[in-house]
């Protein structure tokens, strides 16, 4: 036992506070939740499916950046474009039609990334017999589900943040033009929105992994839901519009606006549509509305970029929709997992 003199010496010199901080930090990293998160991150990084998707996303990013750089001079020199001064945003949006922009690619690949990271989160542990052994330890059951979700989001956030920094660094090296503060905020918002979009499909995949016993069943169900909203949902909405809605040539302007807004609301039930609308508005500051505008609303409007705050206000309903969908899927997965019997 240390003498009182040594104790007070450490107290007044600040060493005792440093020791307490080191012990608290070590205790945090040794908590069961932190240990499970580190274990899940390591498993994801070493898995072949993540490596394949990582290579696919990096190749897609490289292809989109090559097309953007090839058309960057024409995009920046076009004075009729209100966004021609945002050089780094043009790296994410400029294209010649041969390849879609990177944020359009991510509406497809982001869903596959989220599904691949979560379709066997629970049922694989159960089928391998490790779920009973893991929960036999002094850990909370909800910590396991939360660790599965948080670890995947950490990997996704690190991936897209690294790609964004790589894009900014490459732009600085190639063009030598410094990045503006507004562009930094918009690119960071794009990264956060992409992580949120992947998080929705991740929470849906975890929900299906809790619901179904076999990983193949949960994977096929998640891919089926993704295909429905990506391919068939727009076709179904168009069929409903043509079958039940009146001819637009026989309607007044207010009725046409009403039906157009109704169709847009129906299309925005698809997560990919919410993501595309939000990212387009954030990466193209001149976008002022996500719906139809009347001639009275367009009269006197000057085509100019919107401030970052105004763009965020425009896309806030889309962001809220993705947040609500993600929270609803994870809450339902939490409810089913907490009531599930794991010993059978």
Secondary structure, DSSP 8 states (H G I E B T S, - for coil): ---HHHHHHHHHHTHHHHHHHHHHHHHHHTSHHHHHHHHHHHHHHH-HHHHHHHHHHHHHHHHHHHHHHHTHHHHHH-TTSTTTT-HHHHHHH---SSS--HHHHHHHHHHHHHHHHHTTTTHHHHHTTHHHHHHTSS--HHHHHHHHHHHHHHHHHHHHHHHHHHHHHHHHHHH-----HHHHHHHHHHHHHHHHHHHHHHHHHHHHHHH-SSHHHHHHHHHHHHHIIIIIHHHHHHHHHHHHS--GGGS-HHHHHHHHHHHHHHHTTSHHHHHHHHHHHHH-TT---SS---HHHHTT-------HHHHHHHHHHHHHHHHHHHHHHHHHHHHHHHH-----
